[in-house]
Amino acid sequence: MSTTPTLSSLNADTETYPLLTKALIDQLRQYATLRRVESGEVLYRSGDLAVPLYILLSATVEIVQPDTEGERAITILYPGMFTGETRIIGGQRAIVLARVVQSGDILTVRSEDIWTLATRNAQLSEILLRAFILRRTMLNIRQLGNVVMVGSQHSANTARLREFLGRNSHPYTYLDLDTDDGSQDLLDRFTISSAEIPIVICNGKAILRNPTPRELADCLGLNDDLRQNLLRDLIIVGGGPAGLATAVYAASEGLAPLLIESHAPGGQAGASSRIENYLGFPTGISGQELASNAATQARKFGTTIAVARKIVQLNCKRRPYELVMDDGSVLFAKTVVIATGACYKKPAVPDLARLEGHGIHYGATYIEAQMCVGEDVVVVGGGNSAGQAAVFLSQTASKVYMLVRSKDLTKTMSRYLIERINANPSIELLCETELTRLAGDESLSEVCWANKKTSQTFTLPSRHVFVMAGASPNTVWLQGCVALDDKGFILTGHNLPLCVPRGSSPVWPLTRAPQLLESSLPGVFAIGDVRAGSVKRVASAVGEGAIAVSLVHRVLAELY
Ligand SMILES: Cc1cc2nc3c(=O)[nH]c(=O)nc-3n(C[C@H](O)[C@H](O)[C@H](O)COP(=O)(O)OP(=O)(O)OC[C@H]3O[C@@H](n4cnc5c(N)ncnc54)[C@H](O)[C@@H]3O)c2cc1C
């Protein structure tokens, strides 16, 4: 075996491909079997399921990515190193090929034992996880995934699929029809017309023409592990910060939760370019990084995560509860945590999504206020949150323009706020006015609006627009199963109607009082932005996820 550096001397490169010490390899042996491998033997291929972890004792292994041209080299692993990247943790399908180039001995840890190893041995867990995450990042940066996408920067479906793969941290090679010379050749070779883009070549074999995210997820085997007949202790609906936190705490405490996410892990936070106010990240963290790390952490403890799968109905007449997925299949759960969040109502203005995080804000905290010192800013919306934002921002901004669609604020805003706005010379209230255009290359630079009555338009050079037009909760799928407030958010705990029904709203049915985050349906909890009265922050969503798990334990104890 080559000379082994001390662990303390590891740098970023050696953390990606670290050499394990003899002592660490000895600790691994109890989870592993020893075998000899011969040169040329393929240990696993892209698309293989539940791939073991291989620790090389005297063999050497090359890692390559097969593609339409042949193979692209990724790295060579020498004795003392180990195979794998993040997908190995949840037993998901491999995305690269591993082939022995020099015969020798290896240790094999079965897929189902990797989790046991990771939970029992903290030092090994840290080294393995760090290497897996760094390797995945490297594959992403070098576009060395098992997916080739041919698309166009002018195609909305291409953008949608790229966003889906990016949000799922899935490495892929992208060829743009407008700028990459080889892309047309590739389409010709597979006799595909450019009208069918985006084209996705999955594992070098299957060719998908303009697939949905779900078709792509299925092709990549992202959702293999949905054993439907199983009665589960806990199903989490929604994979934003609240759902992911529930998954981490539930799985680390011995429950084996299933998390169903209709798009990709991260929710609204996953779309944020930088979260500056989340505890422990003084320089901020991108929503994508936070979500991807949280998903890896949840999988490490044993959570199964399904992406691009939506829950469309809850059957709540009897227990166990039944959750119906978008393909009609049914999942069974003793307890359910609803973490489906909310969608901010967004004005239908071109470029809004592109400029999110680059001048378009959905919250006005101290951080945003500091960005606006001495500047002209725009607040869109006529509710209390818009009013509070305008008053708050007026303390630092030079001027706040408030765009309100209705004739006045009386029906939508508290009286005290209306008075403050009217008395504030730094706020200009513009009723019957709509945002019409946003401009800016990398970030917002210009904002346009129009008066609906006079059609008069106005253009303001500005770097900040605050969209405070309210949020709609993702609760339509609950169809009368749980009590909601008048805006559709889920009522929980002491806010529930206890005995007197409000209209057709369900009431709490048991003699015991509902728990803190429990909905009107016993054993069904609501957390994060979907809950009535929630704070709409990443930290509070995460905190509620942790609390919900302790409440789930109590309900499960009641059932036995
Ligand atoms: C652009 C932006 C920037 C932000 N910046 C900050 C910030 O800097 N700091 C901060 O504290 N907060 C910030 N927020 C607010 C913060 O992101 C939210 O409060 C937080 O994400 C709420 O988490 P959640 O898990 O409750 O809901 P969400 O993040 O909304 O996640 C809900 C998830 O459920 C999924 N889902 C919905 N319906 C279904 C269904 N039927 N079946 C399966 N899955 C479903 C959705 O796809 C989504 O992934 C920001 C929000 C936005 C939009």
The ligand as a Gaussian input file, in Angstrom:
#p B3LYP/6-31G(d) Opt

LIG

0 1
 C      -36.636000      33.789000      -3.419000
 C      -36.824000      33.512000      -1.933000
 C      -35.825000      33.880000      -1.046000
 C      -35.972000      33.623000       0.327000
 N      -34.966000      34.003000       1.173000
 C      -35.070000      33.715000       2.486000
 C      -34.012000      34.048000       3.378000
 O      -32.998000      34.622000       2.976000
 N      -34.153000      33.706000       4.688000
 C      -35.259000      33.075000       5.174000
 O      -35.287000      32.753000       6.361000
 N      -36.295000      32.775000       4.356000
 C      -36.226000      33.078000       3.031000
 N      -37.270000      32.782000       2.194000
 C      -38.465000      32.134000       2.767000
 C      -38.186000      30.634000       2.962000
 O      -37.609000      30.112000       1.785000
 C      -39.466000      29.885000       3.291000
 O      -40.013000      30.408000       4.469000
 C      -39.176000      28.385000       3.483000
 O      -38.663000      27.826000       2.293000
 C      -40.439000      27.629000       3.887000
 O      -40.126000      26.265000       3.933000
 P      -41.258000      25.140000       3.802000
 O      -40.536000      23.847000       3.805000
 O      -42.303000      25.375000       4.799000
 O      -41.964000      25.380000       2.392000
 P      -41.393000      25.457000       0.914000
 O      -40.015000      25.967000       0.895000
 O      -42.438000      26.194000       0.147000
 O      -41.354000      23.934000       0.429000
 C      -42.532000      23.217000       0.168000
 C      -42.205000      22.055000      -0.760000
 O      -43.346000      21.222000      -0.899000
 C      -43.465000      20.791000      -2.248000
 N      -44.877000      20.468000      -2.493000
 C      -45.929000      21.324000      -2.583000
 N      -47.073000      20.633000      -2.782000
 C      -46.738000      19.320000      -2.819000
 C      -47.489000      18.112000      -2.991000
 N      -48.817000      18.131000      -3.151000
 N      -46.826000      16.927000      -2.990000
 C      -45.467000      16.893000      -2.806000
 N      -44.714000      18.010000      -2.641000
 C      -45.343000      19.202000      -2.636000
 C      -42.964000      21.987000      -3.057000
 O      -42.499000      21.584000      -4.347000
 C      -41.830000      22.502000      -2.171000
 O      -40.591000      21.931000      -2.523000
 C      -37.155000      33.010000       0.817000
 C      -38.174000      32.654000      -0.080000
 C      -38.014000      32.894000      -1.448000
 C      -39.114000      32.502000      -2.403000

